[in-house]
């Protein structure tokens, strides 16, 4: 699954397995943005992404905000 993310500085994509969890996404963002996963806050619209399976939390065309 390819995910579109927007940080304060840029927009980028991350590719993960279809069964990836929020923790997997945080680890991938840490590799790209060099922000510790424990300090990341991810959200889609007004919904915070804290735990769970990404495929059930994020729609196909949604942009994930990295805060």
Secondary structure, DSSP 8 states (H G I E B T S, - for coil): -EEEEE-SS-EEEEE--TT-BHHHHHHHHHHHH---GGG--EEETTEEE-SSBHHHHS-TT-EEEE-
